[in-house]
Amino acid sequence: MRALAVIVLAAALMPGEPPRTSVSFIVSSKRATKNLSSAELRRIFLGRTSRWRDGHRITLFVRPSKTPEGRLFLDRIVHMSEIDYAQWWIGEVFRGEAASVPRVIETSEAMLKAVAANEDAIGFIAWPVSGAEVSVLTIDGKPPDDPAYPMAR
């Protein structure tokens, strides 16, 4: 009986699954784009694709790497460390292949406002998203709450 009590107590004290972190990519609700592939998303955030299909220049907003969504973005989208991503963009600007680096937005609320105010912007925040002025993109045809969503861990 004592052994059973120890096992039950040990099971209760063991940490459970860490909470799922999912990154939601958002655009202005005025933008027609509703789905991107993982490859398209990577090309956009590396500056390889700099214009939307309508010809407008894409404005990039990113969250700080110290946030869970910032770390997930670096790991799953650009496959780089923070310093490598910063150096990538310095090189792009230096070579004249990009006009500027992505703008870092400190809070999710500020990200929602910045993306809603710029119909050519794309950014990301942690799921769930609340804001009628932005649209959450599906990635590879999957929404952020789908267990098979590629931008979650």
Backbone as a ProteinNet text record, in pm:
[ID]
protein_1_A
[PRIMARY]
MRALAVIVLAAALMPGEPPRTSVSFIVSSKRATKNLSSAELRRIFLGRTSRWRDGHRITLFVRPSKTPEGRLFLDRIVHMSEIDYAQWWIGEVFRGEAASVPRVIETSEAMLKAVAANEDAIGFIAWPVSGAEVSVLTIDGKPPDDPAYPMAR
[TERTIARY]
81.7	0	86.4	195	284.3	349.4	387.3	448	349.8	222.5	120.6	106.2	108.8	98.2	216.8	335.1	455.2	444	394.8	380.1	277.7	165.3	61.5	114.8	187.1	243.5	347.2	432	533.6	468.8	364	293.7	229.8	176.4	112.4	213.5	335.7	437.6	515.3	504.7	576.4	514.5	601	546	469.6	362.6	283.2	343	269.5	312	325.2	431.5	439.9	327.1	282.5	174.5	219.4	126.9	156.3	174	283.2	307	280.6	196.3	162.3	176.6	240.7	261	155.8	82.7	-17.9	39.1	40.1	85.3	-36.2	-22.9	-136.6	-107.4	-213.8	-210.6	-332.2	-333.5	-449.9	-571	-686.3	-808.8	-840	-774.6	-793.4	-714	-617.8	-532	-605.1	-597.5	-667.8	-599.2	-470.7	-396.7	-452	-483.8	-537.7	-459.6	-374.8	-294.9	-157.5	-55.5	80.4	138.6	230	302.3	416.7	470.7	586.3	701.9	721.4	830	807.9	684.2	654.3	679.8	637.9	657.4	805.4	886.1	1030.9	1090	1049.9	1100.8	1062.8	943.5	900	986.1	1004	1076.7	1228.9	1276.9	1418.4	1437.9	1327.9	1337.4	1349.7	1340.1	1349.3	1222.9	1110.3	985.4	954.5	956.6	941	811.4	734.9	608.6	494.1	376.4	255.1	218.3	125.8	84.2	28.8	-25.2	-79	29.7	155.5	266.7	308.6	230.2	264.9	383.7	471.5	588.9	545	597	564.1	640	569.3	629.7	636.5	757.1	777.9	783.6	704.8	708.3	739	829.8	865	857.9	841.5	842.6	985.6	1020.8	1156.4	1186.9	1311.9	1351.3	1339.4	1326.5	1312.8	1171.7	1078.2	941.4	930.2	836.2	817.9	789.5	706.4	676.5	796.5	879.4	1000.9	1099.4	1114.6	1204.2	1150.5	1020.4	959.4	973.9	957.3	976.2	1117.9	1217.8	1356.4	1383.8	1329.3	1351.7	1278.5	1150.3	1066	1056.2	1073	1056.7	1190.2	1276.1	1401	1516.6	1500.6	1602.9	1737.9	1734.2	1855.4	1851.5	1970	1977.6	1944.6	1925.4	1894.6	2006.4	2130.9	2243.1	2257.1	2233.5	2241.4	2132.1	2012	1902.5	1933	1986.8	2023.9	2133.1	2233.6	2341.9	2292	2196.5	2135.9	2079.5	2002.9	1938.8	2038	2141.8	2245.2	2307.7	2334.3	2388.6	2293.9	2166.3	2066.6	2061.7	2061.7	2056.3	2187.2	2301.3	2432	2447	2398.6	2407.8	2301.3	2213.1	2108	1992.9	1984.4	1877	1751.9	1763.2	1648	1663.9	1551.1	1554.5	1577	1523.2	1536.7	1517.4	1553.1	1536.7	1393.9	1346.9	1213.4	1207.5	1094	1075.1	1033.6	1101.8	1070.5	959.3	851.9	736.9	734.9	741.2	761.6	644.5	521.2	407.1	309.9	231.6	130.3	27	-10.7	-109.5	-56.7	70.9	130.9	140.7	167.7	174	37.9	-67.6	-202.6	-232.3	-199.8	-225.3	-141.1	-12.7	76.3	31.5	-3.3	-46.3	-182	-273.1	-405.5	-394.3	-296.8	-281.5	-208.3	-147.4	-69	-114.1	-187.5	-243.6	-138.4	-14	92.9	181.3	145	228.2	192.1	292.4	273.7	353.2	295.6	362.2	315.4	355.8	313.7	304.8	213.9	195.9	157	154.1	113.3	-36.9	-75.4	-217.2	-275.6	-397.8	-500.7	-489.2	-550.6	-548.4	-687.3	-691.7	-820.3	-801.8	-878.9	-870.6	-939.6	-1045.2	-1124.7	-1055.9	-953.2	-889.6	-772.2	-746.1	-640.8	-699.1	-633.8	-671.1	-556.8	-590.8	-491.5	-475.4	-351.6	-325.1	-323.5	-366	-342	-205.2	-132	0.1	-7.6	27.6	14.4	-129.4	-225.7	-367.3	-421	-340.7	-383.9	-388.3	-496.3	-504.9	-421.4	-389	-304.1	-357.7	-487.2	-540.6	-546.3	-500.2	-494.1	-372.2	-388.1	-273.2	-158.7	-188.4	-85.9	-27	-65.2	-13.5	139.9	211.6	357.3	431.9	365.2	433.1	396.2	401	367.6	461.3	476.3	548.2	488.9
-119.1	0	125.9	119.7	234.5	261.2	155.5	169.7	234	198.3	256.7	405.8	444.2	585.3	664.7	605.8	673.4	691.9	590.6	598.6	704.9	708.4	808.1	948.5	967.6	1097.7	1138.9	1047.5	1077.8	1117.5	1048	1079.8	1217.6	1253.5	1383.5	1497.6	1471.8	1576.2	1590.6	1491.5	1499.5	1607.5	1683.7	1788	1726.2	1793.1	1747.1	1797.1	1782.5	1833.1	1984.6	2040.6	2186.2	2240.6	2361.9	2416.9	2431.3	2411.2	2419.3	2565.3	2595.5	2728.7	2723.8	2812.2	2817.5	2962.1	2982.3	3115.5	3140.5	3249.4	3288.9	3399.8	3377.7	3480.9	3561.8	3693	3781.4	3884.1	3921.3	4027.5	4115.8	4231.9	4319.6	4246.6	4272.6	4209.6	4259	4366.6	4418.1	4339.1	4259.1	4181.4	4055.7	4024.2	3907.9	3775.8	3779.4	3656.7	3593	3463.5	3392.4	3267	3219.3	3098.7	3116.7	3068.9	3064.4	2927.3	2883.2	2760.2	2795.8	2696.4	2719.8	2778	2729.6	2778.8	2924.9	2961.9	3101.1	3191.5	3146.8	3224	3247.6	3144.2	3156.8	3255.8	3244.7	3338.4	3482.2	3502.8	3637.9	3691.9	3613.8	3663.2	3664.4	3609.4	3623.4	3729.8	3793.7	3900.2	3851.9	3722.1	3666.6	3696.4	3703.1	3749.4	3881.4	3988.5	4121.6	4191.8	4126.6	4188.3	4088.1	4141	4060.6	4037.2	3948.2	3917.8	4039.7	4137.7	4258.9	4362.5	4329.8	4419.8	4509.7	4514.4	4599	4539.3	4627.5	4583.1	4530.6	4416.9	4354.8	4426.3	4459.7	4518.7	4409.7	4385.1	4277	4328.9	4266.1	4292	4160.1	4161.7	4041	4069.3	3964.4	3973.6	3950.1	4001.2	3980.1	3831.5	3795.4	3655	3604.5	3693.2	3650.8	3599.3	3618.5	3570.6	3427.2	3348.6	3211.6	3209.5	3302.9	3304.3	3350.2	3438.1	3480.5	3365.8	3286	3169.6	3065.3	3042.4	2945.8	2991.8	3120.6	3177.7	3150.4	3178.7	3156.2	3008.2	2921.5	2776.7	2716.7	2749.1	2680.2	2749.4	2880.8	2951.9	2979.9	3053.9	3093.6	2998.4	2909.1	2809	2874.5	2981.2	3054.9	3095.4	3124.1	3183.7	3332.2	3397	3540.9	3619.2	3590.3	3664.4	3636.9	3512.8	3480.7	3552.7	3561.4	3630.7	3779.7	3839.8	3981.3	4004.6	3917.8	3932.2	3910.3	3818	3795.1	3926	3996.2	4118.7	4232.8	4239.3	4341.2	4320.4	4194.4	4163.1	4200.7	4170.9	4203.3	4354	4433	4578.5	4630	4579.6	4622.6	4596.9	4481.8	4447.8	4518.6	4591.5	4662.4	4573.4	4453.8	4360.5	4383.2	4465.8	4501.5	4646.8	4715.8	4856.9	4872.9	4778.8	4788.7	4651.3	4642.7	4517.8	4509.2	4389.9	4379.4	4462.2	4519.5	4600.3	4509.8	4522.9	4442.5	4512.8	4440.1	4493	4424.2	4502.1	4449	4371.1	4411.9	4345.1	4291.8	4194.2	4138.9	4244.4	4327.2	4432.9	4531.4	4569.9	4661.9	4596.2	4467.1	4394	4396.2	4367.9	4371.3	4508.3	4614.4	4750.8	4782.9	4745.3	4776.5	4705.8	4578.4	4503.2	4553.3	4581.2	4631.5	4765.8	4847.4	4981.2	4981.2	4869.5	4864.8	4744.4	4769.2	4657.1	4576	4622.1	4547.1	4472.3	4474.8	4414	4268.2	4197.7	4063.4	4058.1	3992.8	3977.3	3848.9	3828.4	3707.5	3733.2	3660.7	3663.5	3522.8	3504	3374	3355.4	3231.5	3193.4	3187	3226.4	3272.3	3422.4	3462.5	3601.8	3660	3780.4	3851.6	3986.3	4011.9	4138.1	4125.8	4199.5	4190.2	4258.1	4340.5	4415	4339.9	4217.8	4135	3999.3	3934.5	3798.9	3706.1	3590.9	3489	3400.5	3387.6	3305.4	3157.2	3075.3	2932.3	2907.3	2811.5	2776.4	2632.8	2613	2482.1	2430.9	2524.1	2488.7	2457.3	2481	2446.3	2569.7	2585.6	2697.2	2667.8	2771.5	2752.6	2656.8	2630.9	2539.4	2394.8	2369.4	2232.8	2161.7	2039.3	1966.6	1946.8	1950.5	1932.4	2065.1	2176.1	2308.9	2307.1	2349.2	2335.9	2437.2	2539.8	2643.5	2637	2516.6	2496.4	2393.5	2400.5	2294.7	2279.7
0	0	0	77.6	86.3	-50.3	-121.6	-253.5	-351.4	-343.7	-429.3	-401.2	-275.8	-239.2	-293.6	-288.8	-340.3	-491.2	-561.3	-707.1	-743.9	-675.1	-702.4	-675.4	-565.8	-532.3	-636.6	-679.6	-780.3	-912.1	-951.2	-1075.4	-1068.7	-952.2	-936.1	-940.8	-897	-893.5	-1023.3	-1111.7	-1239.3	-1326	-1395	-1481.7	-1597.8	-1636.8	-1750	-1879.4	-1984.5	-2113.9	-2106	-2164.8	-2167.3	-2253.6	-2225.3	-2306.8	-2452.4	-2542.6	-2685.7	-2725.1	-2792.4	-2846	-2994.8	-3041.3	-3181.8	-3228.9	-3341.7	-3397.8	-3504.8	-3489.3	-3587.7	-3675.1	-3804.8	-3897.9	-3938	-3928.1	-3949.7	-4058.2	-4128.1	-4227.9	-4203.8	-4264.3	-4256.2	-4312.8	-4254.9	-4307	-4448	-4492	-4627.9	-4731.5	-4687.6	-4777.3	-4822.1	-4950.1	-5005.1	-4970.3	-4937.3	-4906.2	-4779.1	-4786.4	-4670.7	-4636.5	-4729.5	-4706.8	-4769.6	-4699.3	-4753.4	-4723.5	-4807.5	-4776.3	-4681.3	-4614.6	-4527.1	-4607	-4727.9	-4813.2	-4852	-4886.6	-4919.8	-4799.8	-4682.1	-4559.7	-4534.2	-4550.4	-4530.9	-4631.2	-4758	-4859.9	-4826.2	-4775.4	-4737.9	-4624.7	-4518.5	-4402.4	-4421.2	-4532.7	-4568.1	-4676.3	-4717.2	-4816	-4958.8	-4981.8	-5117.5	-5197.5	-5129.7	-5189	-5120.6	-5196.9	-5136.5	-5175.6	-5262	-5305.7	-5298.1	-5263.6	-5267.5	-5413.2	-5438	-5575.8	-5648.7	-5573.3	-5636.1	-5664.7	-5637.9	-5667	-5552.1	-5445.4	-5330.7	-5255.7	-5205.3	-5129.5	-4992.2	-4953.3	-4824.4	-4713	-4606.6	-4487.2	-4381.2	-4328.7	-4232.2	-4089.7	-4004.3	-3860.8	-3790.4	-3694.4	-3618.9	-3469.5	-3392.7	-3246.1	-3198.2	-3080.7	-3028.4	-3009.5	-3025.8	-3012.6	-2869.6	-2773.7	-2633.7	-2602.7	-2694.4	-2673.7	-2726.2	-2673.3	-2725.5	-2876	-2922.4	-3065.6	-3148	-3092.7	-3161.8	-3178.4	-3072.7	-3080.4	-3178.9	-3173.9	-3265	-3410.5	-3434.5	-3568.2	-3618.9	-3535.1	-3576.6	-3603.5	-3518.9	-3533.3	-3652.5	-3667.9	-3765.7	-3901.7	-3905.4	-4032.8	-4098.5	-4032.2	-4097	-4068.6	-3971.7	-3938.7	-3910.4	-3829.2	-3794.8	-3648.9	-3595.7	-3462.6	-3475.9	-3363.7	-3364.9	-3433.2	-3398.1	-3455.8	-3605.2	-3647.5	-3790	-3869.5	-3811.2	-3879.3	-3891.2	-3785.3	-3789.9	-3894.5	-3897.6	-3995.3	-4137.9	-4153.6	-4285.2	-4339.4	-4255.1	-4298.5	-4318.5	-4237.6	-4259.2	-4397	-4431.1	-4562.9	-4674.8	-4656.9	-4759.9	-4785.6	-4679	-4692.5	-4752.3	-4705.3	-4754.2	-4904.1	-4950.4	-5092.8	-5177	-5113.1	-5185.6	-5226.8	-5169.2	-5204	-5120.2	-5016.5	-4932.7	-4890.1	-4878.9	-4839.4	-4689.3	-4611.2	-4466	-4402.8	-4276.3	-4200.8	-4148.3	-4108.9	-4048.1	-3919.4	-3893.9	-3773.2	-3657.4	-3544.5	-3425.6	-3348.4	-3321.2	-3246.9	-3110.5	-3004.7	-2869.7	-2810.1	-2835.9	-2771.8	-2877.1	-2837	-2927.7	-2964.7	-2866.9	-2892.4	-2996	-2982.4	-3078.8	-3216.4	-3219.6	-3347.6	-3416.2	-3340.6	-3398	-3458	-3384.1	-3432.9	-3555.7	-3553.6	-3666	-3793.5	-3783	-3901.3	-3950.6	-3859.3	-3899.1	-3970.9	-3931.3	-3988.4	-4123.1	-4161	-4284.6	-4367	-4473	-4548.9	-4624.6	-4626.7	-4691.9	-4593.5	-4465.6	-4360.9	-4336.6	-4285.9	-4232.2	-4102.5	-4004	-3875.4	-3810.7	-3687.4	-3617.1	-3468.1	-3405.7	-3261.1	-3216.1	-3085.7	-3031.9	-3053.3	-3076.5	-3087.9	-2949.3	-2920.8	-3013.4	-3041.8	-3150.2	-3194.5	-3177.8	-3123.7	-3117.1	-3183.7	-3283.2	-3355.3	-3489	-3505.5	-3628.6	-3746.2	-3719.5	-3827.4	-3890.2	-3841.4	-3900.2	-3936.7	-4031.6	-4069.9	-4032.7	-3976.4	-3945	-4068	-4114.9	-4232.5	-4196.3	-4288.1	-4274.9	-4338.7	-4283.1	-4335.1	-4384.4	-4507.4	-4571.3	-4559.1	-4564.6	-4559.3	-4420.3	-4315.7	-4179.6	-4090.7	-4012.1	-3917.4	-3791.9	-3713.4	-3595.1	-3489.5	-3485.3	-3384.2	-3433.1	-3555.7	-3609.1	-3549.3	-3497.8	-3442.6	-3543.8	-3673.7	-3776.8	-3825.5	-3762.9	-3799.5	-3786.6	-3891.4	-3890.4	-3802.6	-3755.9	-3678.3	-3531.1	-3476.2	-3335.4	-3276.1	-3143.6	-3070.9	-2934.4
[MASK]
+++++++++++++++++++++++++++++++++++++++++++++++++++++++++++++++++++++++++++++++++++++++++++++++++++++++++++++++++++++++++++++++++++++++++++++++++++++++++

